[in-house]
């Protein structure tokens, strides 16, 4: 019984992260409007999820699936995928803080009517996946002695 509880506690963060990534993907997918019509229209300011940055949502979902697999190679893949989104996101956040101020960025985020559609939320979710993948990878490497 004690082993079952230990296994459930070990896998619970992975399941929660996968659930958050799946809800994130489905929520953003529901917000994307399908533009059909006889003419081509370009929006003046497109939301980030209607451009090519939607790939970040798929990358986060794929990284959380790799995290759930639970092998050493899958933890490495989850680290690489989520790390890419985190470091690119941090680059743009630092650049926007340098051009504006942190208080203006925070005020812009709080003024949005749908807070979960803000692009910085993707960076936070990718950071959670990255931290979990690094911790599980370290535990996997130090808990078992691999003889390759």
N, C-alpha and C positions, 0 to 999 in steps of 0.2 A: 504494500500500500504506500509506503514511504517513497518507493522508487517511482510510482505513478504520479505522485504529487510533485516530486522533483522534476520529472519529465514535463509535466503540464506547466510548471512555473518557468522552465527553461524555454519552452516553445511559445508561451503566451505573448511576449513582446513581438515576436515575428508575426504572429497572427494579427495582432493589433495594428502593426505597421502595414501589413498587406491590406487589411480592412480600410485603413485611412487612405492608402494609395488608390484602392479600388473606388471608394466613395469620391475621392478627388477626381479621378478619371471620369466617372459617371456624371458627376455634377457639372464638370466643365463641358463634357460632351452634350449634356442637356442644354447648356447655355449657347452653344454654337448654333447660329441661325443658318438654315439652309437657304442660300440665295439662288433662286432659279428665276429665269425670265428670259425674254427674247434678246435683251441687251446686256452688255457687260457694264457693271457699275463698280466704281471704286469708292471705298469709304475714305473720308478725309482723315480721320484718326481711327485706325482699326484697333480693337482690343487685342491684347497679346495672344489670346487663345484662338484668334481667327487668322493668325499669320503662321509662319513656319516655326515659331516658338512652341507650338502645340506638341512638338516632338519631345519636349522636356517632360511632359505629363506621361507620355508613353515610356520614356526612359526611367522615370521614377517607378512606374508600375512594374516594369521588367526587372529593375533592381530589387524591388521588394519580393518578387517571385523567386529570384535567385537567392535572396536571403532565406526564404522559407525552405528551399531545397536542403540546406544544411550540410553541404560538403565544403571542403576547403576551397576548391576551384570556384564554387558558386559564391562563397563569401568574397573572394578576390574580384569576381565579375561584378558583384553588387557594390564593392568599394570603388571600382573603376567607373561604373556607370553613374552612381550617385555623386561621386567625387567630381566628375565632369560638370554636372549641373550645379553643384555647390560652388566650385571655383569660378565658373563663368558667371554665376549669379552674384557672387561676392565682388567680382571685377566690376560689374555694372552698378552694384550698390555703392561701392567705394567711389566710383566715378561720379555717380549722381550726388553723393554727399560732398564730394570735392567741388562740384559746380554749384550746388545749392547748399543748404545746411541740413543737418540731421533732423532738426525740428521741422523744417519745411517738408522733408520726405515723410516724416511721421504724420504731419498734418494732412498731407495728400492721401496717405493710406487710410487715415481715419475718416476722411470726407467721402470715400467711396461708399456707395449704397449697398453693394454686394462685396463684403470684405473678403470672401473666400475666392473671388475672382482676381484679386490683386496678385501680380506676378511674384512678389516677394514671399507669398505663402508657399509657392513651389520651392523656393530656396530653403525655407524652413523645413518643409517635408523631406526634401532631398538631404538636408543636414541630419535629420533624425534617422533616415535610412543609412546614411554614411556612418554615423556614430555607432549604430547597432551592428552594422557589418564589420566595422573595425573591432568592436568588442568581441563579437562571436569568432572572428578570425583569430584574434589573440588567444582566446580561450581554446580554440581548436588546435592552435600550434603549440601552446604550452601544456595542454592537458595530455596530449598523446605524443609519443615518440615515434615519428615516422622514419622509416629506414629506406630512403630512396637513394 
